[in-house]
Amino acid sequence: MSQVRVFLSGCMGRMGRVITEMCEEYEDTVIVAGSDVVLNPNSAFPIYDDPMKCQEEFDVIIDFSHVSAFSGITKLAETKNVPIVMCTTGLSDEQKEELNKLSEKVGVFYSGNMSLGINVLIKLVREAAAKLYPDFDIELVEEHHNKKLDAPSCTALMIADGMNEELNGQLEYVYERQSKRAKRDKKELGIHSIRGGNIVGEHKVMFIGGEEILTISHSAQTRNVFGRGAVAAAKFMCGKPAGKYDMQDMLG
Ligand SMILES: NC(=O)c1ccc[n+]([C@@H]2O[C@H](COP(=O)([O-])OP(=O)(O)OC[C@H]3O[C@@H](n4cnc5c(N)ncnc54)[C@H](O)[C@@H]3O)[C@@H](O)[C@H]2O)c1
């Protein structure tokens, strides 16, 4: 395939604009159409308020929008029979189940975090948890900008789930401590969210022992890391058969 043709859902948002700028630079990727609730008559490609109105042919969908766009964009993937790279976070359990069903018909790439560094961090914290738990208490802190809608971040949950899988589900996630007055239980995994300013995304896992603390952290410096991962995933998904895919599949 000479050029990958992308349909971009949420094209007027922060991540949508990052992807648009990247595709303008890359010769092998072009955005042929997009959808958003905000329209822009000066856009280089047509923007639809309803993705199903799209007339253009495309090879793959990238979605960085909002949970309210979910049914429209998954319908487009199914109707056009093209793979989708789903990057929107905060999906409900029902929507995740719908994605599973969709993956029986088309390729579905889903990752709450498209950066390479976070996916390496997950491998590292799994290993640390296996070696240090239960002697060390585990706490997780995530920080994001003040416009983020969901908390804790989808990435924090991916990190927590990775460690919990490694420990055969022994951990219990605790999101706030003010509701009960009790000592910390060994099986607790505290997950804490900080929101403010323009923080792109910080994740820190602390393994706290009696005499030493191991901290493994990741800092996203710009949104480009997510954009690059999403465009790479779009190229990876072109022509892929139905099924579920994630960063581990892409990175091998
Ligand atoms: N997976 C990752 O690595 C990753 C990284 C960054 C952001 N995200 C997620 O991607 C999503 C978008 O992030 P953002 O920072 O660009 O947000 P944003 O708010 O800047 O942009 C979202 C865009 O979606 C549009 N939109 C909202 N409702 C819509 C609807 N019903 N139909 C069509 N368009 C609609 C908005 O108008 C806006 O232009 C969020 O869920 C965010 O958490 C994921």
The ligand as an ORCA input file, in Angstrom:
! r2SCAN-3c Opt
* xyz 0 1
  N      -4.684      6.379     24.284
  C      -3.842      7.412     24.449
  O      -2.604      7.273     24.404
  C      -4.412      8.791     24.666
  C      -3.565      9.903     24.716
  C      -4.144     11.180     24.829
  C      -5.521     11.304     24.926
  N      -6.297     10.191     24.917
  C      -7.759     10.279     24.983
  O      -8.230     10.704     23.703
  C      -9.438     11.466     23.885
  C      -9.278     12.827     23.228
  O      -8.233     13.536     23.883
  P      -7.948     15.078     23.548
  O      -6.943     15.512     24.563
  O      -7.674     15.268     22.109
  O      -9.370     15.714     23.931
  P     -10.052     17.024     23.344
  O     -11.175     17.328     24.257
  O      -9.028     18.082     23.088
  O     -10.618     16.569     21.916
  C     -11.738     15.738     21.752
  C     -12.414     16.108     20.435
  O     -13.524     15.231     20.264
  C     -14.643     16.015     19.867
  N     -15.899     15.365     20.257
  C     -16.502     15.362     21.472
  N     -17.656     14.671     21.420
  C     -17.762     14.217     20.145
  C     -18.750     13.446     19.459
  N     -19.829     12.975     20.087
  N     -18.552     13.185     18.144
  C     -17.440     13.648     17.497
  N     -16.489     14.387     18.091
  C     -16.646     14.667     19.401
  C     -14.457     17.362     20.548
  O     -15.196     18.398     19.882
  C     -12.945     17.561     20.426
  O     -12.601     18.217     19.221
  C      -9.677     11.505     25.391
  O     -10.537     10.440     25.732
  C      -8.282     11.285     25.969
  O      -8.311     10.773     27.287
  C      -5.781      8.946     24.771
*
